[in-house]
């Protein structure tokens, strides 16, 4: 998975790397045209000031994936993302933290904050499927968030002030890497290198003693990743 340098967030090259693939040698005019066709120039203009002033590396990196298509169960730029897969991938890549796979699990594993406390990089949740915390995005500042919205759409920035999102807002959360998450989600905000070590001892022992059982557990984990 790619990692986008902060300086590239204003450059069209970073956006092209996120899902607008230009052939080598294309002119700047061709790049601008492709970006305009996908509506990315408008989106980047709306959040440029906020990003340049206060966005973290995580938000800058997330903005580099504007235009990547939605894919249910998707976890990578190659396959596309669903909403929680996008959030999980950005946190894992940008700051080395492993969040749960499903949106409601991410809500349960992170610290509740008030809407007026939102900072770039915080998570925002919505009820879009008649159940709580069924959609998640990353707050980028200035009342806007970036997310992978639905089938047929692409990663994009939207305003939380739009009536659709206002009516469905479920709450805001902050990822705490120091262990303030519930006991049932202890590995949620751990560095990736420590997540496996934080598994219960009986699972570690079983994986070490029985390779076939370890393979089975890994298969179950892969299946869980593709459930939203």
C-alpha positions, -999 to +999 in steps of 0.1 A: +000+000+000+012+034-009+022+061+015+016+097+004+040+124+016+023+155+031+038+178+005+019+159-023-016+166-009-018+198-029-002+183-060-023+165-085+003+137-086-008+125-052-044+124-063-035+105-095-016+079-074-049+074-055-069+061-083-065+083-114-039+064-134-022+085-161+002+071-187+038+082-184+045+114-203+010+129-201+011+167-198-001+187-169-031+197-189-041+160-193-037+155-156-059+184-148-085+172-172-087+138-157-088+152-122-116+176-132-135+147-149-135+129-115-145+160-096-113+158-075-101+194-082-133+207-066-130+185-036-093+193-030-102+230-033-128+227-006-105+212+020-071+226+010-070+254+036-080+231+064-055+204+054-026+228+049-032+244+083-039+216+107-042+181+092-021+153+105+000+130+083-029+105+087-054+129+071-029+140+044-024+103+036-061+096+035-066+125+010-042+108-013-068+081-019-095+103-033-112+086-062-105+050-052-137+030-058-160+015-032-157-022-028-177-041-002-152-060+020-123-041+003-091-034+023-066-021-003-063+004-030-060-024-055-094-039-046-111-007-035-124+000+000-156-001+020-160+025+047-144+006+076-118-010+054-107+024+043-104+037+079-085+006+090-061+008+061-053+045+067-047+040+104-025+009+098-005+025+071-002+060+085+004+055+123+009+017+126-023+011+146-045-019+140-083-011+143-111-037+142-125-045+108-162-035+112-175+000+118-194-008+149-163-025+164-143+006+156-168+027+175-167+004+205-129+003+205-123+040+205-128+069+229-161+088+227-158+126+222-182+154+216-189+167+181-174+201+191-142+183+201-135+169+167-100+172+154-085+160+120-079+123+122-109+116+145-136+091+134-171+101+127-200+075+126-234+075+110-265+053+109-270+046+072-284+011+074-310+014+101-284+003+128-261+023+149-225+029+137-231+013+103-209+039+085-176+055+094-153+082+080-123+102+090-127+139+100-105+162+080-114+195+096-137+224+087-168+203+092-158+178+065-149+141+065-134+117+040-149+083+035-157+054+011-195+059+008-214+032-011-213+008-041-208+028-073-191+057-056-155+066-048-135+078-018-145+114-014-148+144+010-182+155+021-196+181+046-211+169+078-235+199+075-254+183+046-289+173+059-284+136+050-253+133+073-267+156+100-298+133+104-277+102+105-248+113+127-241+087+154-212+102+172-175+109+172-146+089+184-108+093+190-083+066+186-062+061+217-030+041+212-023+040+249-048+013+259-080+032+268-101+010+247-125-017+261-110-050+273-127-069+245-109-048+219-075-046+235-056-051+202-076-024+184-053+005+190-020-014+194+009-011+171+006-037+144+038-054+156+022-058+191-013-068+181-005-105+177+014-106+210-017-091+227-039-121+219-050-143+247-022-168+259-043-198+250-045-187+214-008-181+212-001-215+227-025-232+203-010-215+173+025-225+184+016-261+191-007-269+163+001-255+129-032-267+114-051-249+141-031-217+134-040-220+098-077-224+107-076-193+129-059-173+102-086-184+077-113-172+102-096-139+106-095-134+068-132-142+066-139-117+093-120-090+074-144-094+045-175-089+067-185-054+073 
